[in-house]
Amino acid sequence: MVTEVDHHDICIIGAGVIGLAVAHKITAHSAFKNKTVVLLEQHRQFGQETSSRNSEVIHAGIYYPAGSLKASMCVSGREQLYHYCETHQVPFRKTGKLIIAGKSQEQALHKIYQQALANGVKNLESISARQIKRKEPLIQADYALFSPESGIVNSHAYMQSLLHQAEKAGLIFAPLTRALMIERHANGFLVESQCQDSVYQFTCSQLVNAAGLNAQEVATKICAFPESEIPTQALVKGSYFTLQGKSPFHHLIYPVPEKNLKGLGIHVTLDMAGQVKFGPDTEALTTIDYSIDPGKEEKFRKAIAQYYPAISEHILQPAYSGIRPKLISKNGAADFVIQNGKAFAYDGLVQLFGIESPGLTASLAIGDAVTEILCQ
């Protein structure tokens, strides 16, 4: 049964951390005061995919190519995120991060340092093996960079807070609602959605596709939108293993990244409860699959033993996995894509593709960018 057509000024598709940050920024902006904003989410709750299956790290902005959206939005987003957490009592901690290297990797570590400076990352410090031992007695490394601006956040509490703030400002949150078809309309878009057991149609003046892993699928549902302008996505799974017992570490600990930033290596992360997680690795997928192969434990153990020899004394347990919405690029890790539909005669449409790490850190900066486009 099709209900009568309502109108919302703005529709956001996807209630992961990016969709929630966009909703918060829009509803807090004076230009959208008294505007109706609806947030569609296909799951029962917010943040059920990539946003709840990551390391919860607040990145400093060290690795990304200078001038990229990943670099600039990570740096500005990090500052906003720390301020937001302090203001809204979201649990977080500036743990600091060690990027460690062996003797043969000194030059690679220097390049990382130079990249960080180019990206505007401050307070990064080169430290010796002796200084490493003072910070992390059980870590074996010859050189390290110490990033005091890196940290961790309770991502669920952060997303919950963003939703709360947006709803206080008038946001309509519509869970269990999936976009089926989107057509250009006289003054915007006509959206047909599946809302539990019924079909719900409405119009909106502006539309934001923040569907994460499903952003490409949503884009194909926009009638007559040019397929050539939809970036190709590659699904990459990362698995995590936990260390049983009390944490032997005080900081985040990362090896030198993989070539072309395919991954950041199997590293040490901590959560707000103090539990140690190792990961993620990188595994190419063709379909969504969150299962963890217990047989990966040995691969993890060998990688970890290169900087934490005592790993052999502990038991690793499979924890969870997450899937990154990477974009295919011939030159390594592709940048975020924040697409203004106006360039394709789709005024009022903004689409977000490839928002992988450091998406959590950059979320509020991404929200600002989307809001700025919608204000044009």
N, C-alpha and C positions, 0 to 999 in steps of 0.2 A: 504494500500500500504506500503510495507516494503522498507525502504531506504537502501542505501549501508552501510556497517558496518564501523563505525569510531572507533578510538582507543583513550581512555583517560587513562592516567597513574593511576589516582585515581578517584574513584566514591564514593561520600558520599550520602547516602539516608536519607533525613529528614532535613529540614531547620528550626528546632526549635532552641532554644538557644544552645543546645549541638552540633547539626550539624554545626551551624554557628561558634561556638568556635573551633571545630575541623578544620573546613575549614580555619579559621584565623591562627591557629597554624601551620597547614601544609604548607600553602602558604607563611608563614613568615620564615619557616625553610630552612636553606641553603642546606640541603640534597635534597630538592624538587625544587630547583631553576630550572626554564625552564621545569618543569613537568606540564602536563595538568591535572587540577583538575576540576571535574564537580560535582555540587550539585543538586540533584533531590529533588523536593518538589511537593507533589500532589495537594496542594492548590495554589491559585493565588498569595498569599503573604507568606512571612516567618512567623514563630511563630504563627500559627493560632489555635493551640490546647493548650496543657499544658503550654507552654511558655508565653501565653498571658492571662492565667486564673489562676494566682497565686497571692500571697500577695506582691510580689516585695520586699521581705525582704532580706537583706544581713545578713546571719546568722553568729554568732561567732564560732559555732562548739561545743556547750555546751553539747548536750544531747546524742550524738551517742556513741556506744560502742567503748572503747579504742582499737586501732589497726584496726578498720574498715576503709574501703575506704571513707565512709561518713564522719568520723571524720577527717582523715588526709587531704582529699581533700577539705573539708569545710574550714579548717584553712588555708591551703596554697592558696586555690582558693580565699578566702576572701581578702587576702593581694594583690593578683594579680588583683582582680576585682577593689578594691579601686584605685590602681595605674593606671589601664587601664582607669577608669572613669576620673581621674585627667588629664591624658595625652591626652585623646581624647574628652574632654569636654562633657562627658555624665553626665546628671544631676543625682546627688546622694546626700545623706545627712546621716551623722553619728548621728542618733537620740538617740542612746542608747536604752537599753531595760531593763525593770523591770520584773523579774520573781517573782510573789507575792504568799504569802502563809498565811494561817490562823494558829492559835496556834497548831492545831492537825497535821499540815503538816511541822513542823520545821525539823523533821528528814528527810523527803523526800527532802526538800530544801538543807539540808546538803549533801545528796547523790548526788544531781545535781552539787553542788559546787565541790565535790571530782571528779566527772566524768569530769567536765570541766578542772580541773587541769591536770588530766590524759591525756586529749586530747591536752594539750598545749595551752589552752585558757588563755590569760594574762589579768590582770587588772580587773578581776571579783571581785566585792566588796559586802560583806554582809552588809545590812543596816537595821536600826530599823524602827518601825512604825512612829516615829517622822521624820526620814529622808525621808521616803516615802512621807509623807505629804508635805515636803518641795519641793520635785520634782513633785508630782502629788497630789494637795490638795483634789481632789474629789475621790481619790482611797482609798478604805477601805481594809487594810491588816495589819497583825501583823509583818511579816518578808518579806524580799525581797533580791534577788540578783540583782545587777546592772551590766549590761554588756555594757561598753562604746564602744565596737567594733561593736555592732550591728547597722544596718542602713537600708536604703531603696534606691532603684535605679529605674530610669525610664527604665523598661525592654525593651520597644519598641525601645527607643533611643539606648540602648545598643546593641540590635540585629541589628538594622540598621547600627550602626557603625561597628560591626563585619563584616557584609556583605560588606560594603563599603571598608574596609581595605583588605578583601580577594579579592574582584573584582579588586582593584588597583594592587594586586599582580598576577592577571591573572585568578582568579576563573571564571568558567562558571556557572552561576546560571540558572537552568532550572525549572521554576515553571510549574504548571499544567502537571506534568510528574510523572507517577506512575510506579514503577517496577512491571512487570508481571511475569517474570521468570528469574532465574539466574542459569547458568550452569558453572561448572568448565571448563576452557578452557586450551589450551596448555600452555599459559603463564599468566594465571590469570582467568578471568571470562568473560563469554558472558552474557550481560544483555539485555533482551527484555523489553521495556517500552512502555507505552501508553502515547503519547505526544499529548494532545488535540485529534484531530480526526485521527491521524496516529500512526502507530507502528514504534518505533525507536529502532534499535538494535545497540549495540556497544560493544566493548571489553574494559576491563580495567585490569591493572596488580594487583591493590589492591582495596579492597572494604570495606567501613565502613557502617554498619547498625546502624544509629542513628535515627531511625524512631519513638522513643518515645512510644506512646500508640500502635503503629502499628509495633513495633520491632519484636514481636513474629510472626505476620502475614508475614512480610518480610522474616524472617528466614525460614518459611515453604516453601517459593518460591525458596529457594536455593536447587536445585535438589540433592537428596540423602544425604542432611545434616541430621545427626542423630537427630530424634525428641527428644530423651532422653536428649539431651544437650540444649534444648530450655526451659528455666525456665518458670514455670506456673505463669501467671499474674492474679492479682485480681484488678478489677477496683474499685476505691474508690472515690466517689464524695465529694467535699467540697463546701458548699454554703457560700456566703458572703452577709451580710446586711450592708447598709450604715446608718450613723447617719446624720440626716438633720441639717444644720446650721454650725456655726463655731466650730472647734474642741476644746473640753475642755481639750485635752491632749497634752503633749509635747514629749512623748516617746512612744515606743512600749511597750505594757503591756500584759504579758502572765501569765496565771495561771499555777500551777504545772501540768505537762503533764499527759495525760491518761496512764493507766497501759500498759506496754510493748510498749510504744511509738506508740500506735494505732493512736493517734493524739496529737497535742499540746494544745488541749482545745480551746474553743472559745475565741480568744484573740483580742486585739486592735492593728490594724495596721494603718499606715498613708500612704498616697501617696504624690508625690512631689507637688501636688496642695493643700495639707493640709487636704484633706477629710479623715474622719474616716471610717474605715471598721471594722466590727466585723466578725470573722470567722477564718478558716473554721470549719464546723462540719465534721463528717465522716458518709458516707452512702454507703453501698455496692451496686454495680450495676452488672448487667449481660450484659448490652449493653450500648453504649454511649448515654447519656441523660443529656443535660445541663440545663434542666428546673429547676426552683426553686419553691418549694412548699411554698406559702405565709403563710401557716399554721405553718411553722417552727418559725415564729416570736416569739411566746410565749415561745418556748423552748430556743431560743436565749436570750430573755429578762430575763428569770429566771437565766440562767447561768451568764449573764453579771451583774445582780443585786447583785450577791455574792461579787463582788469587786467594782462595780460602782452603788450604790443604786439610784442615780439620773436618771438612765435609764428610770424610769417610767414617767419622764417628757418629754421624747423625742419620736419621731416617727422613727421607723426603716423601711427602704425600701429595698426590695430585690434588690441586685446589679448584681451579676453574680455567676457562679459556675465553678469549674475546676475539672478535673479528674486526679488522680494520678496513674501512672503505677506501682503499688506496686507488689512485688513478694511475693508469698505465703511462709511463714516460720512458723514452729512450735514454734519458740522461740521469737516471736514478730516481730518487723520490720526487714525485710531482708536488706542485704547490696546491694550496687551497684554491678552489674556484668559487668566487662569489659573482654570480652571473646576473647582470641587469637585463631583464627581458626587453627593455626598451630598444636595445640594439637589434632586436628581431621583430619589432612591431608588436611586442607583447608588453605594453605599458602596464606598470603596476605589478609585474612578476619579478620575483627575486628567487634564484635557485642556488643552493649550496651543495657543492660536490666535493668529495675527497676530504671531508673534514675528519681526518684521523689525528693522531698525536702531532702537535700539542693542542688539540681542540679543546680539551677541558680547561687548560690554562688560558687559552685565547678566547674563551667563550664570551666574555663580556665585551671584548674588543670586536668580535664578530657581530655581536648584537648591535654595537654602535654603527658598524659599517652598513648593516642591513637597514637600520633605522634612518641613516643618512640618505640611502637610496630612496626609501619610501617617502622621504620629505621633499624630494626633488620635484 
